[in-house]
Amino acid sequence: MTTAILDTNDKASAPELEKLLLAGAHLGYGKSTRHPKMQGYIFGSRNNIEIFDLERTEECLSVAEAFLKELGRAKKTVMWVGTKPAASSAVKASAEKLNAPYVTERWLGGTITNFKIIETRLNYWANLEKEKEAGDLDKYVKKEKMLKMVELRKLQRMLGGIKHLRALPDALVIIDPKEEKTAFAEAKKRKIPVIGVLNTDCNPTGVTYPIPANDNSRSVIELILSRLSEAYEAGFSEKPIVSAPAQL
């Protein structure tokens, strides 16, 4: 099975395929949970567990990397989303490395489709923090001050990843769009491209750049996100091409 999964004519991609295999990217869910539209990404099954075709996974991942590199080159904003225990720490680390917005707690409905309300909450939080830093919270009685501090902690927990977001993102990276169905639906409604890591139970319809892989494994998620974030970073770091002045 391993040899078959790694059989490829593209020798340059063999090391990447092996990394995906070692991380466990090929392992899907049981056959009974497979979404029919994921059939084209599946190599076969073993002990009733679906096995991804890692050549397809690598192809899809490479396409997503190219897209993110272009976004980085254009200095576009990418939001990173993943609230599952296996995903949250890797999502946060990838986003923070790029100074990008992220969501690792519950997705707040309207984050994209009703951004003005979210922006109002972000502005309120910023003003509340200014009050705290200036010592102005001391003007409140003890109970009111305590409530303000509790509110600050709640805002940090719920909005901390999008604290500096001042406009809609240009793309979303979502770990498991089935799990993050509200974020995915809002992105589709606003026609924002989505790069999604999908397991065998997901419907890939509407995912602009699907990456078929085990989306329930911390090591797989870390591997894929490291490649995606590095692609964005590579594009962002490229110097703009300056045309030579026309010869007179």
Buried (B, 14 or more C-beta within 10 A) or exposed (E): EEEEBBEBEEEEBBEBBBBBBEBBBBBBBEEEEBBEEBEEBBBEBEEEBBBBBBBBBBBBBBBBBEBBBBBBBEEBBBBBBBBBEBBBBBBBBBBEBBEBBBBBEEBBBEBBBEBEEBBEBBEEBEEBBEBBEEEEBEEEEEEEBEEBEEEBEEBEEBBBBBEEBEEBBBBBBBBBBBBBEBBBBBBBEEEBBBBBBBBBBBBBEEBBBBBBBBBBBBBBBBBBBBBBBBBBBBBBEEEEEEEEEEEE
